[in-house]
Amino acid sequence: MRLCELREKEVINLCDGKRLGCIMDVEFDKGSGKIEKVIIPGPGKICGVFGTDREYVIPYSCIRKIGPDIILVEIQEEKFLQKY
């Protein structure tokens, strides 16, 4: 799967059913080339531009399922919402 395909999928939190948004960026492990984390704009952001200065930084291990249209994650929102 390509990064552009991941960015088109909406991310849903399984814990509360909340829509978190779409993936804006990913962090890779330099040695293995594997995805370590996905980054999603925080609440109130539109296309990653307008809104707050927070973002969700979600470890790849928290991703439960990648479907054709959505990505399901299982997180406690307050733990993964970070200021940048």
Contact map, one row per residue, 1 for C-alpha under 8 A:
111011000000000000000000000000000000000000000000000000000000000000000000000000000000
111111000000000000000000000000000000000000000000000000000000000000000000000000000000
111111100000000000000000000000000000000000000000000000000000000000000000000000000000
011111110000000000000000000000000000000000000000000000000000000000000000000000000000
111111111000000000000000000000000000000000000000000000000000000000000000000000000000
111111111000000000000010000000000000000000000000000000000000000000000000000000000000
001111111100000000000111100000000000000000000000000000000000000000000000000000000000
000111111100000000000110000000000000000000000000000000000000000000001000000000000000
000011111110000000000110000000000000000000000000000000000000000000011110000000000000
000000111111000000111110000000000000000000000000000000000000000000001110000000000000
000000001111100000111110000000000000000000000000000000000000000000000111100000000000
000000000111110011111000000000000000000000000000000000000000000000000111100000000000
000000000011111111110000000000000000000000000000000000000000000000000001111000000000
000000000001111111000000000000000000000000000000000000000000000000000001111000000000
000000000000111110000000000000000000000000000000000000000000000000000000011100000000
000000000000111111000000000000000000000000000000000000000000000000000000000000000000
000000000001111111100000000000000000000000000000000000000000000000000000000000000000
000000000001110111110000000000000000000000000000000000000000000000000000000000000000
000000000111100011111000000000000000000000000000000000000000000000000000000000000000
000000000111100001111100000000000000000101100000000000000000000000000000000000000000
000000000111000000111110000000000000000110000000000000000000000000000000000000000000
000000111110000000011111000000000000000110000000000000000000000000000000000000000000
000001111110000000001111110000000000011110000000000000000000000000000000000000000000
000000100000000000000111110000000000011110000001000000000000000000000000000000000000
000000100000000000000011111000000000011100000000000000000000000000000000000000000000
000000000000000000000011111100000011111000000000000000000000000000000000000000000000
000000000000000000000000111110000011111000000000000000000000000000000000000000000000
000000000000000000000000011111001111100000000000000000000000000000000000000000000000
000000000000000000000000001111111111000000000000000000000000000000000000000000000000
000000000000000000000000000111111100000000000000000000000000000000000000000000000000
000000000000000000000000000011111000000000000000000000000000000000000000000000000000
000000000000000000000000000011111100000000000000000000000000000000000000000000000000
000000000000000000000000000111111110000000000000000000000000000000000000000000000000
000000000000000000000000000111011111000000000000000000000000000000000000000000000000
000000000000000000000000011110001111110000000000000000000001000000000000000000000000
000000000000000000000000011110000111110000000000000000000011000000000000000000000000
000000000000000000000000011100000011111000000000000000001111000000000000000000000000
000000000000000000000011111000000011111100000000000000011111000000000000000000000000
000000000000000000000011111000000000111110000000000000111100000000000000000000000000
000000000000000000011111100000000000011111000000000000111000000000000000000000000000
000000000000000000001111000000000000001111101011000001110000000000000000000000000000
000000000000000000010000000000000000000111111000000111110000000000000000000000001000
000000000000000000010000000000000000000011111000001101100000000000000000000000000000
000000000000000000000000000000000000000001111100011100000000000000000000000000000000
000000000000000000000000000000000000000011111111111100000000000000000000000000000000
000000000000000000000000000000000000000000011111111000000000000000000000000000000000
000000000000000000000000000000000000000010001111110000000000000000000000000000000000
000000000000000000000001000000000000000010001111110000000000000000000000000000000000
000000000000000000000000000000000000000000001111111000000000000000000000000000000000
000000000000000000000000000000000000000000011111111100000000000000000000000000000000
000000000000000000000000000000000000000000111100111110000000000000000000000000000000
000000000000000000000000000000000000000001111000011111000000000000000000000000000000
000000000000000000000000000000000000000001000000001111100000000000000000000000000011
000000000000000000000000000000000000000011100000000111110000000000000000000000001111
000000000000000000000000000000000000001111100000000011111000000000000000000000001111
000000000000000000000000000000000000011111000000000001111100000000000000000010011100
000000000000000000000000000000000000111100000000000000111110000000000000000000011100
000000000000000000000000000000000000111000000000000000011111010000000000001000010000
000000000000000000000000000000000001110000000000000000001111111000000000000000000000
000000000000000000000000000000000011110000000000000000000111111000000000000000000000
000000000000000000000000000000000000000000000000000000000011111100000000000000000000
000000000000000000000000000000000000000000000000000000000111111100000000111000000000
000000000000000000000000000000000000000000000000000000000011111111000011110000000000
000000000000000000000000000000000000000000000000000000000000111111000011110000000000
000000000000000000000000000000000000000000000000000000000000001111100011100000000000
000000000000000000000000000000000000000000000000000000000000001111110111000000000000
000000000000000000000000000000000000000000000000000000000000000011111111000000000000
000000001000000000000000000000000000000000000000000000000000000001111100000000000000
000000011100000000000000000000000000000000000000000000000000000000111110000000000000
000000001111000000000000000000000000000000000000000000000000000001111111000000000000
000000001111000000000000000000000000000000000000000000000000001111101111100000000000
000000000011110000000000000000000000000000000000000000000000001111100111110000000000
000000000011110000000000000000000000000000000000000000000000011110000011111000000000
000000000000111000000000000000000000000000000000000000000000011100000001111100000000
000000000000111000000000000000000000000000000000000000000100010000000000111110110000
000000000000001000000000000000000000000000000000000000000000000000000000011111110000
000000000000000000000000000000000000000000000000000000010000000000000000001111111000
000000000000000000000000000000000000000000000000000000000000000000000000000111111000
000000000000000000000000000000000000000000000000000000000000000000000000001111111100
000000000000000000000000000000000000000000000000000000011100000000000000001111111100
000000000000000000000000000000000000000001000000000001111000000000000000000011111110
000000000000000000000000000000000000000000000000000001111000000000000000000000111111
000000000000000000000000000000000000000000000000000011100000000000000000000000001111
000000000000000000000000000000000000000000000000000011100000000000000000000000000111
